[in-house]
Amino acid sequence: MSSTTLSRPLSVLILGTCDTKLPELLYLRSCILTHAPQASITLIDISTQKTPSHPLISIPQPDLLCRYHQSHSTDPPDLSDLPRSEILSIVTDSATACLRDLIHRTTAHGIVALGGSSGTSLASTAMRRALPFLFPKLIVSTVASGNTAPYVETDITMMYSIVDIAGSNYILDSVLDNAAGSIVGMSRAYQHRQSSRNTRPKESHAEGKKSGKRKIRVGITMFGVTTPCVNAIREHLASPSSSRSQRDSYEFEIFIFHATGHGGKAMERLISAKELDAVIDLTLTEIADLIVGGVMSAGPDRLSAAAKAGIPQVVCLGACEMVNFGPRSTVPGRFEEEGRRVYEHNSGMTLVRTNKEEARRIGDFVAEKLRGCMRKEVVEVAMPTGGLSVLSKTGGVRNGKIHTSGSV
């Protein structure tokens, strides 16, 4: 990183509930200034109840609600008699609008938040809704060591607080200092990338592809049992253009998404953010988990982003003949009772074979999504006839309990 970048002042946003965590937020603020003395810090109070004023709170909760709540009233909405869920919704919407406004009007380089379960949910939702993809986002949370899927989704970094975010002790102080150092480093890196990007000659995406300087960004979904196929595709796309026809002489940048639920969500978001130009959706096991009740569902919006964006996509029914669960002991008993084929992929993952009715529902889901494609002429569907994964292909696994002739 250049000395010029290091000399430029940083702008860091802090989100937190000042009604319960003001001392900790102020300590985090002081740590950031220790690591970056010239930093500009905006502390935003996202409390669900009114907080005593403090000169270092840049946007107090009443101001947040007055300026950014959809009512646009000169007085903050009265939250005292509302259900907690409605209060959280109002504060989350206001925080989202605030972050969007700050990003639009000012130069910010990173954001950090502190929270328990509610504060983490509120902060992460506002970050996802308002802030650009790959903008540095860090949350110090008491729930960061458990299931973080509802909070992280794609590009939010979480740090476990170890102890509760309540009071001062050497463990929490050290964690908050680590968080301050982390957000300063992440913000410096983001600032440097933005500065480098702004100094490059501007070139449109189309011009870049035509000149060969801009690679076509292709997303591919993969699972362990579809890896051989994905590797073959990667090798083909990475091969010199001389080995392909002149018509296909493009350069590609490949992004592989592990189809664990999180991977599918990440790919959908990147498509929506215009970060991908085409998709080879080879692995649809997340849809099987959605339909049947496995643990790796990417939710009902899977296959939606590419259809709306109208980008080229090849859809293959890879790995949708199986549903994913954790250790063998977590597989619902009904599958055993039905005599389903079960395969222990490893000690932490067990695969259950789909039946004919589930396969039909998976197919209906895929068909319905693809019917809504903006540009059907750039969509291809591939149906392998020799098996949907290395487990169900002809001559596949024989020493486990999954082995078929390749039918869905």
N, C-alpha and C positions, 0 to 999 in steps of 0.2 A: 504494500500500500504506500502511495507516495506521501511525502512530507506535506504536500499541499492539502491533501485530503485530511490528514491528521490535524492540520491547523485550522480547519474550518469548524465552526461551532455546530454541535449536534442539536437536534430538536427531538426530545423524547416525551411521549405521552405516558401518563400513569392513570390507570383506572382503579378505583377501589371504593369500598363502602366506608366512608369516613365516620359514620355513626358508631361503628364497632372496631375499626382498624386504623384510625387516624395516626396513633403513635408509630405503628409499623410502617404505614405509608410514608410518613415524614422521615423515618429512618432510612427507608429505601431511597427516598429522594436525596438525602444527604450522601448516601453511598454512591449514587450516580454522579453527584457533583465531585466526589473524591476522585473518581475514575476519569471524569470529563469536566473539569472545573468551569469551562466556558459554555457548558450545555444549557440550552433553554428547556425548561421543564414545565409541562402543563399537567396539573393534577386535577382530575375530573372526579367529582363525587357522585357515585352511582348508588347511594344509599336508598333504602326503601322507606326511610323516615327522615324527618328534618334533622339536620346536624348543626350543632353550634358553629358559628362562623370562625374561620381561622385565616390569617393573611396569606398563608401559603397554599390554600385551596384555590386554584385558578378558576374553576367553574363549580361553585357550590350547587348542591342538589336543587334548591329552589330556582336558581338561574337556569340550570339544565332543563327543568320541566317547563319553565316559562318560555324559554327561547326555542326549545326543540320539540316539545309535545305538540301533537297535531292540532290541538285547540288554539295554539298561538295566543293564549290569554296573557294579560299583564300580570295575573296572579297565578301561582302554581296550582295545579289541580289538587283538590282535597283527597288525600289517600287514606285518611284515618278510618273510614267506614267500609273500605273496599276489601274484597277477598284478597288474600296474599297473592294468588295466581294472577289476578288482574293488576295488582300493584307491580309485580315483577314485569308483566307485559308492558305497562306504561313506561317504567324506567328503562327497560331494554330498548323499546322503540325510540325513546328520547336519546339514549346513549348512542344508538346507531346513527340517528340523524346528526348528532353532535360530531361524531367521528367523520362522517361523510363531509360535513361542512369544514372541519379543520383540515382534512386532507385536500379539499378543493381550494381553500383560501390560503393555507400556509404550507411551509415546507417541513414535514415531519419525517423522521428516519426510523422510528421504532416505537413500540408500545409494550408496556409491561403492566400486569395486573396482579393483585393479591386476592385470594378468596377461599372461602370454604365451599361447600357444595353449591349454595345459591349464588354466591358471588362469582364462582367459576362459571356457572351456567350463564349468568347474565353477561359477564365480560366476554366469554368465548362466542356467544351468539352475536353480540354487537361487533366483535372483530371480524367474524366470518361475513357478516352482511355488508359491512362498510368499507373494509380495507382491501387494498389490492392484493392479488396473489403474490406471494413471496415477500411481501412487506413484513419486516421482523415483528413477530407476535410472541410474547412470552407470558405465561401465567404461573405464578408460584401458588400452589394449591395443596390443601390437605387431602384432596382426593386423587392426586396425581399418581399414586401407586396402585390404584385399582383399575377398573374399566374406564379408560379415558376416551373411548370411541365417541361418546356423545359430545365431547368438547373439542377434540383435536380435528377430526374430519380430514383436513389436508395439511395445512402449513402452520398450525399453532404448536409452539414448543411448550411443554409443561415441565415444571420442576417441583418435586415433592418437598413439602415444607418440613418433613420429619416430625416436628412437633406442631401443635396447633398455633395458628397465627394469632397469638394472644399474649401480650406482655413481652418483656425483654429477657432473653437468656442467650448464652453464648452459642447455642445450636441455631436458634432462629436468626440471631444477628449474623452468623456466618452464612446461612442460607441466603438471607437477603443481600448480603454483600456479594455473594456469588451471582445472584440474579442481576444485581446492578452491573457487575463486570460483564456478564453475559449480554445484557441488552445494549450496553455501550459498544461491545465488540460487534454484535450483530448490526447495530445501527451504523457503525463506521463502515462495515462491509457494504451495506445497502447504499450508503452515501457515495462510496467509491464507485459502485456499479452504476448508479444514476449519473454520476459525473462523467464516467467513461462513455456511457451511452450518449450523453448529450453532446460530447465532443466529436463523435464519429459523424462522417458525412451521412446525411439522411438518404435512405433508399427504400422504396416501397417493397412490400413483400413480393409483388408480381415481378418487379424489376430484379429483385434478388434471385428469384427462381430462374428467370430468363438468363441472367448472367452467370448462374451457377454458384454465386456467392452465398445465397441463402438456401439452407437445406430444408427439405420438406419434412415437417415434424409428424411422425407417425406413432400413434399409441397402439400398443399390443397388450392384450390381457393374457396372463399365463398362470398356470398352476403346476405343481410338481409333475402331475400326470399328463400335462400337455407340453412340457418343456422340450422334448425332442422336436416337435413340430415348430415351436417358436424359434428354436435355435436354427433350424433349416431356413426359416423365413428371414431371420436376422442375417445369416450368412449370404443369402441371395441379395438382400437389399444393400448389404455392405460391399458386395463384390464390385470390381471396376466396371464402369459403364460399358466398356468395350465388350464385356461378356454378355451384355444384353443388347436388344435392338436399339437403334438410334432413337427411335420414338420413346423408349423408356430410359434414356440416359439422364437420370436425375440423381441427385445426392440426397440421402435421407439421414435424419437424426431420429434415432429410435428410443422410445420411452416404454419400458416394460412395467406393467402394473400387475402386482401379485393379487390374484382374485380372491382375497380374503374378506371381502366386504368393504374394508377400508380402501383397498386398491381400486375397486369399481367406483366408489364414491369420488376418489381423487381424480380418476380419469374423467368422470362426468363433469366435475367442476372445471378441470383444465379445458375441456372442450367448450364449456360455456364461457370461459374467460378468453377464448380464441387463442389458446396456447398450443393447440394441436390442429394440423391441417387435414389429417386423415386417420382412420382407425381400422385396425384389423382386430375385431372383437372375437378372438379365437376361443375364449374360455368363459362359458356362461354358468358356471356352477353356482355363482351367487344368486342367480334366478331360481335354480333348483332349491336353494336354501330358503329363499323368500316364500316359495310356493309350499314347500313341505314342512318348514319349521326348523331348518338347520341353524347353525351358529354363525354363518358367514354371509348373511344376506347383506346386500348393498342398498336395500330399500326398494320401494315401488317405482322410483325414478330411473332405475337402471335402463339403459338403451334410449333414454329420452333426449339427452343433450345433442348427440350427433344427428338425430332425426330433425331436431329444431334448427340446428346450425346448417344443415344441408351439405355437410362435408362428405367426401367419399368414405364409404365404410364397407368392409367385408365382414359379415357376421357368420360365425361358425358355431355349431352346437357342442363345442368341446366341453367335456367334463360335466355335462348336465345330466348324466345318467347316475349321478351320485349326490348324496346329501351329506354335509359335513357336521360332525359333532366332535366334542372333546374326547377325553379318555373313554375307553370302552364302557366304564361304569356309568357314564352320563347319557348313553344312548337310551331313549325312551323305550320302555318295555314292550310297547305295542309292536315295534318292529320285529323283535325277537318272536313274539307270539304269531306274527303273520308269516314267519319263516323267511324274512328278508335276508338277502346276501349281505354279509357284513365283512369289512376288511379293515384291519388295524394298520393304518398307514405308518404310524409311529406311536409312541407312548402317550402322546397328547392329542392325537387326531384319529378318529374312527369314521370310516365312510360306509354309508348305507345305500344300497341299490334302490333306485326309484322303480315304481311299478307303472303299469300301462296308463292308468288314470292320471297319475302325477305327470307322466311324460306328455300326455295330451294337454294338461293345463300349462305346462312349461311352454309347449309349442304355441298354444293360444296366446300366452303373454307376449312371446317374441313376435308373433304375427301382428298382434294389435299394435305394438310399439312401431313396427316397421311400416304399417299402413299409414302412420302419421308422418312419415318422412317428407320433408320439404322438397327434396329432389330425389325421387325414386330411381331416376336413371343412373345415379352414382352409388347405388346400393346393390350388393351381391350377397346371396345367402349360400353357404356351403354346407352340405350335409354329408359327412364322411360315411361311406358304406362299409368300411372295415373296422369300425369302432370309434367311439367318441373320446377315448383316452388310451393310455398304455395299459390300463386295467381291463377295458372291455374289448380291446382289439382282438381279432382272431389270433390265437396263440399267445394271449396275454397271460396275466397272473393265473397260475394253476395251484400254487401251494397256499393261496389264501382262499377266501370264499366268494370272490367276484371273478367270474369268467363267463363271458357270453360270446355270441357270434357277431356282436356288433350292432344289434338292433336297439332302438331307443327303449 
